[in-house]
């Protein structure tokens, strides 16, 4: 049985395809789990760092999956060929890095594979990039594991041009409509932090522009958290 944490098990819920590319695969546990549970037929496990790459090669061999999972050393989507996969997972990175990987490898997305993206921070950058690349968000989850909060975004080809407003980009168009305790915890923490910062610098002329930006974010947070203005 492949060991997998709850974060990646949540990601795996959205995999049911022919060929997976797991970018930043580390020990290749996600593709191994997907293969074991018959969620995929084949996979590419991509890793840019030599240590995790070697660990993935060893792990795939250990579980007898070398014929089905091809471990490749390379950066981002450069490890896959066009039209090779129909689902891509990128997990455990910051939102801006995930966005950069998708943008730099956009020629590998011509067939619009499903994208399952789990960011640790700044998921807004991911959502903005998905819109630019012609994708639509079809599912979102916010989960907590070992005191850390993660957002998972699942996207597919948009049949028509999609537009998300600033609040939807920041908080998630689907998460906003299904606010759970973890959602409130994450964004209340941000609200408390920004409120403290604002109080410290609000009377300093040198920070006038920053104050305006923070005030705008605080108002947005108050609205989404249903706090009274």
MOZIRA-V211449 format. One record per residue. N is the residue number from 1. SS is DSSP state (H for helix, E for strand, C for the rest). PHI is phi in whole degrees, -180 to 180 (none if undefined). Layout:
BEGIN
n;ss;phi
N;SS;PHI
N;SS;PHI
END
This chain:
BEGIN
n;ss;phi
1;C;none
2;C;-76
3;C;-75
4;C;-147
5;C;-75
6;H;-64
7;H;-59
8;H;-76
9;H;-65
10;H;-66
11;H;-60
12;H;-63
13;C;-56
14;C;-100
15;C;-100
16;C;-158
17;C;-145
18;C;-79
19;E;-132
20;E;-103
21;E;-116
22;E;-105
23;E;-95
24;C;76
25;C;-77
26;C;58
27;C;-91
28;C;65
29;H;-65
30;H;-65
31;H;-63
32;H;-64
33;H;-64
34;H;-63
35;H;-68
36;H;-60
37;C;-96
38;C;57
39;C;-87
40;C;-141
41;C;-101
42;E;-145
43;E;-154
44;E;-114
45;E;-108
46;E;-101
47;E;-147
48;C;-93
49;C;-101
50;H;-62
51;H;-60
52;H;-61
53;H;-59
54;H;-64
55;H;-66
56;H;-67
57;H;-58
58;H;-64
59;H;-66
60;H;-61
61;H;-65
62;H;-57
63;C;-92
64;C;66
65;C;-115
66;C;-62
67;C;-78
68;C;-112
69;E;-119
70;E;-98
71;E;-88
72;E;-127
73;E;-95
74;C;172
75;C;-93
76;H;53
77;H;-81
78;H;-65
79;H;-79
80;C;-116
81;C;-96
82;C;-59
83;C;69
84;C;-77
85;C;-125
86;C;-119
87;E;-152
88;E;-126
89;E;-115
90;E;-134
91;E;-131
92;E;77
93;E;-126
94;C;-72
95;H;-56
96;H;-61
97;H;-70
98;H;-60
99;H;-60
100;H;-64
101;H;-60
102;H;-67
103;H;-66
104;H;-67
105;C;-109
106;H;-61
107;H;-68
108;H;-87
109;H;-108
110;C;-61
111;C;-93
112;C;50
113;C;-64
114;E;-61
115;E;-114
116;E;-121
117;E;-122
118;E;-118
119;E;-104
120;C;-84
121;C;-148
122;C;53
123;H;-67
124;H;-53
125;H;-63
126;H;-66
127;H;-64
128;H;-60
129;H;-70
130;H;-59
131;H;-62
132;H;-62
133;C;-90
134;C;85
135;E;-106
136;E;-125
137;E;-78
138;E;-109
139;E;-159
140;E;-145
141;E;-139
142;E;-123
143;E;-132
144;E;-124
145;E;-145
146;C;52
147;C;72
148;E;-101
149;E;-109
150;E;-126
151;E;-114
152;E;-119
153;E;-121
154;E;-114
155;E;-136
156;E;-135
157;E;-55
158;C;-85
159;C;-70
160;C;-137
161;C;-63
162;C;-102
163;C;-130
164;C;-114
165;C;-76
166;H;-54
167;H;-66
168;H;-66
169;H;-66
170;H;-76
171;H;-101
172;C;100
173;C;-61
174;C;-90
175;H;-64
176;H;-63
177;H;-90
178;C;-145
179;C;-71
180;C;-106
181;H;-61
182;H;-70
183;H;-58
184;H;-64
185;H;-63
186;H;-60
187;H;-83
188;H;-68
189;H;-60
190;H;-66
191;H;-61
192;H;-63
193;H;-63
194;H;-67
195;H;-62
196;H;-65
197;H;-62
198;H;-61
199;H;-62
200;H;-73
201;H;-114
202;C;-62
203;C;-98
204;C;-97
205;H;-57
206;H;-64
207;H;-109
208;H;-58
209;H;-66
210;H;-64
211;H;-61
212;H;-62
213;H;-66
214;H;-64
215;H;-61
216;H;-62
217;H;-67
218;H;-63
219;H;-63
220;H;-65
221;H;-65
222;H;-61
223;H;-68
224;H;-71
225;C;-88
226;C;63
227;C;-83
228;C;-74
229;C;-81
END
